[in-house]
Each structure stands twice: as structure tokens, then as C-alpha cells.
């Protein structure tokens, strides 16, 4: 058994992928359905609070819903470590089929949870258990969607692939959730949605499982993984990197710094696009039908923002792109959120414009993060390293909306608390990126991926 990850160059010698478009599509849609399944809860927060977590305080019930959301987020690093290890050993494609099926079925099962009025404490306990299972599969999906596409497309398109999957996939997932919300709220209008319609929102999670059959039939294993396997077979050696080494050994400093970058980026997402469904519900009381359309448009803006900024990172470098976009978020987004909170709900045009600008700016910062993480690890541990860094960071960022709610005595206090957390998240992101090196091109020269974490 040897440890020789820094001297390989499997990505450089890897032959072209036979299915780059299929791999890109699978990565995009896999991550989209992953976020679609995860964030369905944000679109039915009020209904779930009423049916599963009823209390005398509306803000406490909503806080409990966000706690259940946080449960899935907390489980993501565990799923990343588990399924990421499988993906690095068995291949990205095989594991993608497994995790998509598991994610779809665990999400659909949430729609079958009996109401608290019927089952008492069994209701929230069962719901939380399903959120735990879902969180493991969510982390697993990241381990394959965040490597399959970037390892399959030509180097020229890796930055764009990063933005398209990491941010565009999230935007597309949110857009699909918005469309689903619009359709189901029309089928179950008013109180019918809060009583029954919310269950059908979860049932639609099964659509993501259908994607696993496309992956099984159309997608090939990535060239980088196949080349790494070929070289390991020829040399008769294997490379093992333990979880402890990832955090405290040769890759410890890199991983911890990567987690900080991902945490700052993830927090910017969860506190803006991730929080927007609730912001437009309890802070600015927008009707469900209008809210669905506003969120849909804002989600489509995210796809444009992250794809564009991901491409810019291929031209100008990952580091400078993240620093500029993080700085813009720090200065502009807090102001925009306060203006949005003071907007008259009847002024739909202004609500749409402000929501879209917030979504565009805040999501731009993390467009290059996925490829940045890819380029920090050699092929043999790329799925695991990327997934652990991404999921741990986004787990930390995903917890913040819960604290925003818990630290808000009334609904009127939410905007000011939200702004404080946005500013803090942007600062963490900028500091972590400043402490990181430029990584563009490192996947083609794996001798550089384990270099010092100091900036160049």
C-alpha cells in the first residue's frame, strides 16, 4: 500500500469522454433534483409547521420546521464521506444511480407522515427520521454530481460546468420546486393546500429517481477515474487516504480551508435564495400564486448568474472571481434585503426586481467553488474531498437561517438579523479565499493539487 497521490497525473493522460454531454446533463439534473427534493420543505414550511410541528407561537413552529431542514443539512457530510468513498473506489456512475433512487424515495415518504393531530409525537419524530435519511443521500449526490461533469468535459468548459452545476443546478432545482408549487397550489387552493396539497409536493420527489435510469443507460464513467484505475492496476498499488488524514494529515489544511470557503459561499446562498421563500411569505406577505412566480423568475436568474460567473473564472481565475463577487455581496446585498423588507407587497414589480438582483449577486460568489474544490484534490480522492468540503461548508451555512429565526423575537426583527448574518458570511468567504491559492488548471497537473494552502 502506498501514498503517492501527489505524483500522479491521471487527468492529463485520460482519454476524452465518450459521453461528455450526457455526463454534463446528468450532473446538472442530478444536483437540480437533489436541491429540488431538499428544498421542497422551504415551499411548504407553513403547512408543515401547522401539520407536523404545531405550537402556540407561529415563529417557534417555523423555527422547528427549519430545525428539521437543518437535520438534513447536518447529515450531508456523513453522506459525503460514505458515498464519496464508494465513488472514489467503485466509480461516479454506479453510486449516482444508488443515491438518486434513495433520495427520491426518502423525499416521497415525507408526504405520507401522519399529522400531529392524528399521531401525536410520532409525527415529528418520523418526519425528522426521514430528514436524516434524506440528508445522507443528499451528501451522496454531491459526491458524484460535483465530479462527474467536470471530469468528463474538456478543460476549457470546467469553469462554466462548475457554475452550471453548482449554482445553475440549484437554481434549476428551485425553479422546478416553484413550478411544482404553482401547479399544486392551483390544484389545492387555499386551505386545501395546507391540509393535503403539501403532501403532493413531497410525492413529486420521485421524479428525481427517474433520472437514475438515464444515468444507468446513457452515462459513461469519467476518463479521469478510469485512467486512475488503470494506472493503479498496472502498478499493483492502491492509494488510501483516511478520513482522519483528510482533516488532520497531508490534506488537513487544504480541507479545513476548503470548508471555510464552502461555508461562506453556502451561507450566502441559504440566507438569500434559500431564505427567499420564507421572506416572501412571513416578512412580505405575498400570495402563494404570486410568490411561486417570483421565486421561479429569481431561480432562473440564478442559473444565468452562476453559469456566467463560472465561465469568467475560467478566463480570469477562480480566486479573483470569488473575491470580486464576494465583495459585491458584502456591500450590496444587505442594503437590498432591507429595501425589499420595506417594499409594499402590492408593488409586485419592485418585489420581483429586488428579489432577482439579490439572487443574481449573492449566488454569483459560489459559482467557481465546485471546480475550485475539484482542483484541490487528486482524482483518487476527488469525490470524497470535494463532497466533504462542500457538504460540511454548506451544512454550516445551511444552519444560519434557523438561527435567524431563533434570534428574531418577532417577524419584524427578521430583516435586521438576516442582514447581520449575510455580512458575516461574506466576510468569512472573502477571508478564506484570500488564504487560498489559485487553482485553475490544477486538474491537468495533479502534482500541484496537494500544494500548500497559502495564496500565490
Secondary structure as GFF3:
##gff-version 3
##sequence-region A 1 456
A	DSSP	three_ten_helix	5	7	.	.	.	ID=ss1
A	DSSP	alpha_helix	10	13	.	.	.	ID=ss2
A	DSSP	alpha_helix	20	43	.	.	.	ID=ss3
A	DSSP	alpha_helix	45	51	.	.	.	ID=ss4
A	DSSP	alpha_helix	58	90	.	.	.	ID=ss5
A	DSSP	alpha_helix	92	110	.	.	.	ID=ss6
A	DSSP	alpha_helix	116	119	.	.	.	ID=ss7
A	DSSP	alpha_helix	121	152	.	.	.	ID=ss8
A	DSSP	three_ten_helix	155	157	.	.	.	ID=ss9
A	DSSP	alpha_helix	158	162	.	.	.	ID=ss10
A	DSSP	pi_helix	163	168	.	.	.	ID=ss11
A	DSSP	alpha_helix	169	187	.	.	.	ID=ss12
A	DSSP	alpha_helix	191	192	.	.	.	ID=ss13
A	DSSP	pi_helix	193	197	.	.	.	ID=ss14
A	DSSP	alpha_helix	198	203	.	.	.	ID=ss15
A	DSSP	alpha_helix	206	218	.	.	.	ID=ss16
A	DSSP	alpha_helix	223	235	.	.	.	ID=ss17
A	DSSP	alpha_helix	243	248	.	.	.	ID=ss18
A	DSSP	alpha_helix	252	270	.	.	.	ID=ss19
A	DSSP	alpha_helix	273	278	.	.	.	ID=ss20
A	DSSP	pi_helix	279	283	.	.	.	ID=ss21
A	DSSP	alpha_helix	288	316	.	.	.	ID=ss22
A	DSSP	alpha_helix	318	341	.	.	.	ID=ss23
A	DSSP	alpha_helix	348	364	.	.	.	ID=ss24
A	DSSP	alpha_helix	369	374	.	.	.	ID=ss25
A	DSSP	three_ten_helix	379	381	.	.	.	ID=ss26
A	DSSP	alpha_helix	382	406	.	.	.	ID=ss27
A	DSSP	three_ten_helix	411	413	.	.	.	ID=ss28
A	DSSP	alpha_helix	414	434	.	.	.	ID=ss29
A	DSSP	three_ten_helix	442	444	.	.	.	ID=ss30
A	DSSP	three_ten_helix	446	448	.	.	.	ID=ss31
###
